[in-house]
Amino acid sequence: MRLVLHAEWTKVRTVASPVWLLLGAIAATVALSAGATSVVNCTASGCGGDTTRLTLMGVYIGQAPVAILAVLIVSGEYGSGMIRTTLMAVPRRATAFAAKAITLTGVVAVGGTVAVLGSVLAGRLILPNLADQALSLGNGPTMRAVVGTVLYLILIALLSLGIAAAIRDSATSIGIVLGLLYIVPILAQTISDPHWQHLLQKIAPMSAGLAVQATTDLHTLPISPWAGLGVTAVWAAAALTVGCLLLCTRDA
């Protein structure tokens, strides 16, 4: 496994697109978070609303490059034909797929941590001292939101990896992933029945997973923070399972 991991790491760091996509995810996350934070009007009593969640808003956009990066790790090899070389070098396909997932997890964990901490730092620099308590990593809910957001980005990457392994086509895989992330929550808002709207918000990977960012008014959420992240984890596990099974059972 060590040699396989080294090979996957070499692929990631020597190809330009993963590096640029990761940098794009960091830049987009921090930039949108800083922009959202800069329009907050603070008073002597506070900044109002959930300051931590607002500061982490950039993840709504930053997750897209992460998803595309994950898709290209698999589908890019299918497009170039390199997947045959990979599977010849590592006949145990489950091992090859696991190595891709582990490498992706490490890369996104580092990039996600930089993006999330950068967003929090931007919030502390932009907002006055009134926000210091809410954006302190010593604050339990804030720390949970920060760690949970990094975990969320990792899960989105793994979900995308599984879908790419199952579909094999880059454009189709990216369309499916981004549709799950962005279109399903929009559809939920168009449903007039509160029960079905609430249900969609609870099972959609983005709206459920990003509940982990909330630090105030938790009773108003469609699902609790960690349970929501658990829903996203179920999506990722299902996608990885299907992707691995298809990779192992069909021709390259």
N, C-alpha and C positions, 0 to 999 in steps of 0.2 A: 504493500500500500504506500510506503514512503516514496518509492520511485515513481509511482503513478501520480501521487500528489505533487512531486517535484515537476513532473512533466506538465501537469495542468497549470501549475503556478507559472512555469516558463511560458506557456501559451498566453496566459493573461497579461503578463508584464511585457511581453515582446510584441504584442499586437497593439496598434495605436487606438483602435476604437474603444476597447474596454477602459483604457486610461482616461480618454476624453469624456466618455459617458459618466465615469465616476466623478471626475472633476466638474462636469456639468450638473450632476445631481447635487453636489456640495454647493456650487455657486447658486443654483436655482433655489435651493432650500433656504440658504442664508439670505439671499436677496429678497425673496418674497416675504420671509419672516420679518426682515428689517423694514420693508415697505409697509407691511400691515401694522407693525408696532409704531411706526412713525406717525400714523394718523390718529393715535389714541389721544384723547383729551383727559388729562389727569387733573384732579382737584385736590384740595387739602385732605379730603376723606379717602382718597385712593383713585385708582385708574378705572374702576368699574369692570364688571365682567370677569372672565377667567383669563388673567394676564398670561399665565403659563401656556395655556392652549393657544392663545393668540400668537405668542412668540414662536410656537412650533408649527404655525400654519403653513410654512413653506414646504412641509412634507407632502402636502397635497399635490404640488407640482414636482418636487424632487424625487418622488417615487417613480415617475414615468421613466427617466433615464436609467434608474436601477432596474426596472422591469425589462427595458430594452437590452441592457447589458446582459441580464440573465438569459434572455431568449437567444441572443447571438452566440453565447457560449456553446450552445448545442446546435441550433439551426444554422449557424455560420459554418460549422463543420460539414453539415449535410449539403449546404450550398456549394462548398468548395470541393467536396468529395473527400475531405481529410478524415471524415468519420471512419472510412474504411481502414485507413492507416492506424487510427486510434484503436479500433477494435481488433486489428491484427496484432498490435503491440500488447494489448490487454484483452485476451480472449474472454475473460470473465467480465461480461458486460455490466453486471451489477456493481462490480468493483470500480470500473471506469466511471459509471454514473455517480457512485458515491464520492469518488474523488472530485468530480466536477462540483457536486453539491457542497462538499467540505471547503474546497477552494473558494467557491462563490460566497459561502457564509463568512469566511475570514475577510475577504476583500470588502464585502458590504458592511461587515461589522466595523471595520476601520473607517471606511468612508462615511457610514451613517453616524458614527460617534463624532467625527469631525464636523459634519453638517449640523447635527443636533446641538452640540456644545457651542458651535459658532452662532447658531440662532439664539441661544440663551444669552450668550455674551453680547450679541448685538442688542438684544432687548434691554439688558442691564445698562448698556452705554447710551441707548436712545431715551429710555424712560427715566424719570427722576428717581430720587431715592425712595419714593413711595413704593416702587416696584421691587426694591432690593429683597424684601422678605419673601415675596411671592416667587421670585426668580432665583432664590438661593438653593443650591444643591443640598444644603443641610435641611431643607424643608421636605418632609416625607412625601407629600403628594407631588411636589415638583420633581423629586428624584424618581418617583415611580413613573411620572410622565416622560422623563428623559430616557430612562432605561427602556420603558415600554415602547417608545417611538423607535429606538434603535432596533429592538426585537421585531417590531412591525415591519421595518424596511427589510430585515433579513427574511422574514416570512414571505413578503411580497416577491423577493428575489427567488426564493425556493418554489413558490407557486408558479412563477413565470418559467423557471427551469423545467418543471414537470410538464407544463403545457407545451413548451417547445419540444421536449423529447417525444411527446405524444403526436404532435402535429407535424413537426419537422420543417415546416415552411416558415420563414422569418416573418413575412408580412401578415400571414394569417394568425400566427401565434401572438404577435404584437397586438393585432386588432382584438383578439379574444381577451387578452389580459387587460388592455386599456378599457375595453367594454365592461368587463367585470368591475373594474375599479371606479369608472366614472359614469357609465350609462345607467347601471343598476340603481345607484342612489338618486339619479335624476328621475328615473321611472317611479321610484318610491314616492317622490314629491308630487307626482301627477295623479296618484291614486287618491280618490276621495274617501274611501273606506279607511278609517283610522286603524282598524285591526290589521288589515293587510299592509298598510303603510308602515306600521310599527314592526310587523313581522319581517318585511324586506330590510328595514334598517338593522334588525337584529342578525340577519343571516348574510347580508352583503359583506364581502371581505374588507372593504374600506371603511364603511360607516361603522361596522362593528369593531374593527381593529383599532381605529383611531379614537374610540371611546377611552382608551388608556391615557390619552392626553388630558382628559378633564381633571380638574383639581377642585372645582366648586360645583354646587348644585348637582351632585351625582344622582339625586333622586329623579331628576328630569331626563336622564339618559334612557334610551331604549334598552340598553344592556349595561351591566356593570363593567368597569374598566378591564379587569383581568379576564372576565368571561368573554368580553368582546375580542380580546387578543386571542383567546382560546378558539373562537370561531375562525379567525384568520389562520390559526395553526392547523385546524381541521381541513380547511381549504388547501393549504400547502401540502399537508400529508397525503391527502387524496390525490392531488396532482402529481406528486412525486411517485406515489405507488403506481398509478396508471402509466406514467411516463416510463418508469423503470420496467414494468411488465412488458410494455410494447417494445421497448428497446431490446429486451432479452428474447423476445419471441418472434420478431419479424426480421426480414433481411435488411441490411444496411442500405 
